[in-house]
Amino acid sequence: RSSDLMQGLALGPEQVCEPHIFRLIAEEMAKFHSISAHNGSCHKPVLWPKLHKLLSIVKSGLQEGHGATPTRVTPGVPDLQVLEQELSWMEAHLPSLASPIVLCHNDLLCKNVIYNEDKGHVRFIDYEYAGYNYQAFDIANHFNEFPGVIEMDYGLYPSRETQFQWLRHYLQAYKQLRQEGGTVRDVEVHDLYVQVAWFSLPSHFFWGFWALIQARYSSITFNFSRYAELRFQQYFKMKPVVSALELSK
């Protein structure tokens, strides 16, 4: 693992919410997102193909050993038909938010951030999910990790105030790195906040599907089914809240 070669502390939920640390994370993510594509070519986001692939693996896992395909994956998780409808809804609505396609880490859980207190910087590790994706997805995915993994506590999800501070740090660094200059306007922070809120929804689906697959095939001792249940629960809880948010005119 790359963390073995890197000096510092693998962070937990209690550290990623500290202002001096989350500023470093925001700036490091801005650096990563500013890496330009080869030949300046446009890339398609990996999000939708990956979500459909995960869904198809969940489906095929259900079909094994059954004559007819059951519709419910596990107790506490909605029917596959419902999940497919929600995925279609997201795929129809989220692209219109026009979040830029950038090089993303796509798996920035707390322990994938290494903090070196002596040098005053953070570095990211474990790039197996890295690829071009929506800028707002990468940030939303990181915010969704604030509640932790083992003992998930959505009370730890960053407040609106914390998100605005984080996003302002991010935009300052991102604009500077892209030589766009100028101060970060309130409207820019607001719009990124809205984009991030919307993209928190497919993040729940991505790791919900992932956990259902792990529950079936992984030998790791962890309650993946319960984890999936919590991620889908949070999706349905947040969908009406997020759907009410709009970009500035």
Disulfide bonds with the S-S distance in Angstrom:
none
